[in-house]
Amino acid sequence: MIKEKCIKVAIVEDFKLTRVGLRCALNANIDIDVVAEAEDAIEGLKQIEKNKPDVILMDLGLPQMNGIEAILKIRESDKDVKIIALTSHDRREEVVAALSSGANAYCLKDIDPEKLAEVIRDVNDGVCWIDPLVADLALKAIPKIEDTSIVGNSASSQIKVPLTEREQEVLKHLVSGKSNTEIAKELIVSVHTAKAHVCSILQKMCVNDRVQAAVKAVKEGMV
């Protein structure tokens, strides 16, 4: 039966059993239709481009290209599609990286199917949702201004950017003028991974490009 005027969903998940379970559970909802599936990010990007889903369920622990990298690639061409990061992990760095890369929601894989359907509806309507079990991790990652009474003092009102240790390494190379390829070679990672780190750094530093990031890093003593 063809569903009309429903939320079109794409699932990118490498475990077939999980993928099939998600599809069956979601398709049981009259207002949700799974229009695409993929077992890796590369195929997922093709299916997303072909089927134009409203909401994407993106596993983060994918082979070859991980979910964070895939989200960054999707955001390069589509700022409006809604993305829900799905993972079995609750590490703080992964939560922050997923949201910084452009995910609209973060869900643990043991979420109740009915609740996931609700999250899909909410995210489709523009709501940003974080699983309560990891929400505290995300809140702790938000930098705080220690003294809000001294607004004009740049030193006291300066916000610390919550970069991971790896992102700090990447930032140092970025400041020295190295390209993504050179950074990847230095850190012994793929170019896609290096690019993902750079994009995450730009997001967290609230800058538009590498030059602005380098200037801000030097000016604020981040390197």
C-alpha positions as CSV (number, residue, x, y, z in Angstrom):
1,M,0.0,0.0,0.0
2,I,1.4,3.4,-1.0
3,K,1.3,5.9,1.8
4,E,0.4,9.5,0.9
5,K,1.4,12.7,2.7
6,C,3.6,10.9,5.2
7,I,7.1,11.5,6.5
8,K,9.7,9.8,4.2
9,V,12.5,8.2,6.1
10,A,15.9,6.8,5.0
11,I,17.8,4.3,7.2
12,V,21.6,4.0,7.1
13,E,22.6,1.1,9.3
14,D,25.2,-1.6,8.7
15,F,23.5,-4.4,10.8
16,K,20.8,-6.0,8.7
17,L,18.7,-7.2,11.6
18,T,18.7,-3.7,13.1
19,R,17.9,-2.2,9.8
20,V,15.0,-4.6,9.1
21,G,13.7,-4.1,12.6
22,L,13.7,-0.3,12.2
23,R,11.9,-0.5,8.9
24,C,9.2,-2.8,10.1
25,A,8.6,-0.8,13.3
26,L,8.4,2.5,11.5
27,N,6.3,1.3,8.6
28,A,3.7,0.2,11.1
29,N,2.9,3.9,11.5
30,I,0.5,5.2,9.0
31,D,2.3,8.6,8.8
32,I,5.8,7.2,8.3
33,D,7.2,5.6,5.2
34,V,10.7,4.1,4.9
35,V,11.7,5.0,1.3
36,A,15.4,4.0,1.4
37,E,17.9,1.8,3.2
38,A,21.6,1.3,3.1
39,E,24.2,-0.7,4.9
40,D,27.0,1.9,4.6
41,A,27.4,5.6,4.2
42,I,28.5,5.6,0.6
43,E,25.4,3.7,-0.5
44,G,23.4,5.8,1.9
45,L,24.4,9.0,0.3
46,K,23.3,7.7,-3.1
47,Q,20.0,6.5,-1.8
48,I,19.4,9.8,0.0
49,E,20.1,11.8,-3.2
50,K,17.8,9.5,-5.2
51,N,14.9,9.3,-2.8
52,K,14.9,12.7,-1.1
53,P,13.8,11.6,2.4
54,D,12.4,14.1,5.0
55,V,14.2,12.4,7.9
56,I,17.4,10.3,7.9
57,L,18.3,7.8,10.6
58,M,22.1,7.7,10.5
59,D,24.1,5.1,12.4
60,L,27.4,6.6,13.6
61,G,29.4,3.4,13.7
62,L,29.5,2.7,10.0
63,P,32.4,1.0,8.1
64,Q,34.6,3.0,5.7
65,M,32.9,6.4,6.2
66,N,31.5,6.9,9.6
67,G,28.1,8.5,10.4
68,I,29.7,11.9,11.4
69,E,31.5,12.1,8.1
70,A,28.3,11.2,6.3
71,I,26.3,13.9,8.1
72,L,28.9,16.5,7.2
73,K,28.7,15.5,3.5
74,I,24.9,15.6,3.5
75,R,25.0,19.1,5.1
76,E,27.3,20.3,2.3
77,S,24.4,20.0,-0.2
78,D,21.2,19.9,1.9
79,K,20.8,22.2,5.0
80,D,17.1,21.3,5.4
81,V,16.8,17.6,5.6
82,K,16.4,16.3,9.2
83,I,19.0,13.9,10.5
84,I,18.7,11.6,13.6
85,A,22.0,10.2,14.8
86,L,21.6,6.6,16.0
87,T,24.2,4.9,18.1
88,S,24.7,2.3,20.9
89,H,27.3,4.6,22.5
90,D,26.8,7.4,25.0
91,R,30.2,9.0,24.9
92,R,30.3,12.7,25.4
93,E,32.6,13.4,22.5
94,E,30.4,11.4,20.1
95,V,27.3,13.3,21.3
96,V,28.9,16.7,20.7
97,A,30.4,15.6,17.4
98,A,27.1,14.4,16.1
99,L,25.2,17.6,17.0
100,S,28.1,19.8,15.8
101,S,28.2,18.0,12.5
102,G,24.6,19.0,11.8
103,A,22.4,16.2,13.4
104,N,19.0,17.4,14.6
105,A,18.6,14.6,17.1
106,Y,20.7,12.0,19.0
107,C,19.1,8.6,19.9
108,L,20.5,5.5,21.6
109,K,19.6,2.4,19.6
110,D,17.6,0.9,22.5
111,I,15.0,3.6,22.2
112,D,11.4,2.3,22.2
113,P,10.0,2.0,18.6
114,E,7.0,4.1,19.5
115,K,9.2,6.8,21.0
116,L,11.4,6.8,17.9
117,A,8.3,7.4,15.8
118,E,7.5,10.4,18.0
119,V,11.0,11.7,17.7
120,I,10.8,11.4,13.9
121,R,7.6,13.4,13.9
122,D,9.0,16.1,16.2
123,V,12.3,16.4,14.3
124,N,10.4,16.6,11.0
125,D,8.6,19.6,12.6
126,G,11.8,21.3,13.5
127,V,12.4,20.1,17.0
128,C,16.0,19.3,18.2
129,W,15.9,16.2,20.4
130,I,18.5,14.5,22.5
131,D,17.9,11.2,24.3
132,P,17.4,11.9,28.0
133,L,20.1,9.3,28.8
134,V,22.8,11.4,27.1
135,A,21.3,14.9,27.4
136,D,23.4,15.6,30.5
137,L,26.6,14.9,28.5
138,A,25.6,17.5,25.9
139,L,24.7,20.1,28.5
140,K,28.1,19.7,30.2
141,A,29.7,20.3,26.9
142,I,28.2,23.7,26.6
143,P,30.8,26.3,27.7
144,K,29.7,28.7,30.5
145,I,30.7,32.3,31.1
146,E,32.0,32.4,34.6
147,D,31.2,36.0,35.3
148,T,28.3,37.4,33.3
149,S,28.4,40.7,35.2
150,I,31.5,41.8,33.3
151,V,30.2,41.8,29.8
152,G,32.7,44.3,28.4
153,N,35.8,42.5,29.7
154,S,37.0,40.3,26.8
155,A,39.0,38.0,29.0
156,S,36.2,37.3,31.5
157,S,33.5,36.9,28.8
158,Q,35.6,34.7,26.6
159,I,33.9,31.3,25.9
160,K,36.1,28.2,25.9
161,V,35.5,26.1,22.7
162,P,34.9,22.5,23.7
163,L,37.3,20.8,21.2
164,T,38.3,17.2,21.7
165,E,42.0,16.2,22.0
166,R,42.0,15.1,18.4
167,E,40.4,18.3,17.2
168,Q,43.1,20.3,19.1
169,E,45.7,18.4,17.1
170,V,43.9,19.1,13.9
171,L,43.6,22.8,14.8
172,K,47.4,23.1,15.3
173,H,48.0,21.7,11.9
174,L,45.2,24.0,10.5
175,V,46.9,27.0,12.0
176,S,50.2,26.0,10.4
177,G,48.5,26.2,7.0
178,K,48.3,22.5,6.2
179,S,45.6,21.1,3.9
180,N,43.2,18.3,4.7
181,T,45.4,15.9,2.8
182,E,48.5,16.9,4.8
183,I,46.6,16.8,8.1
184,A,45.4,13.3,7.2
185,K,48.9,12.2,6.5
186,E,50.2,13.7,9.7
187,L,47.6,12.0,11.9
188,I,47.5,8.7,9.8
189,V,43.7,9.0,9.1
190,S,41.7,9.3,5.9
191,V,41.2,12.6,4.2
192,H,37.4,12.2,4.9
193,T,38.2,11.9,8.6
194,A,40.5,15.0,8.5
195,K,37.8,17.0,6.7
196,A,35.2,15.9,9.2
197,H,37.4,17.1,12.1
198,V,38.0,20.4,10.4
199,C,34.3,20.9,9.7
200,S,33.5,20.1,13.3
201,I,36.1,22.6,14.5
202,L,34.6,25.4,12.3
203,Q,31.2,24.6,13.7
204,K,32.3,24.7,17.3
205,M,34.4,27.9,16.8
206,C,31.5,29.6,15.0
207,V,33.6,30.6,12.1
208,N,33.0,30.3,8.3
209,D,36.4,29.1,7.1
210,R,39.9,27.8,7.9
211,V,41.4,31.3,7.9
212,Q,39.0,32.6,10.4
213,A,39.5,29.6,12.6
214,A,43.3,30.0,12.5
215,V,43.1,33.7,13.3
216,K,40.7,33.1,16.2
217,A,42.8,30.2,17.5
218,V,45.9,32.4,17.6
219,K,44.1,35.4,19.0
220,E,42.4,33.5,21.8
221,G,45.5,31.4,22.7
222,M,43.9,28.1,21.7
223,V,47.1,26.7,20.2
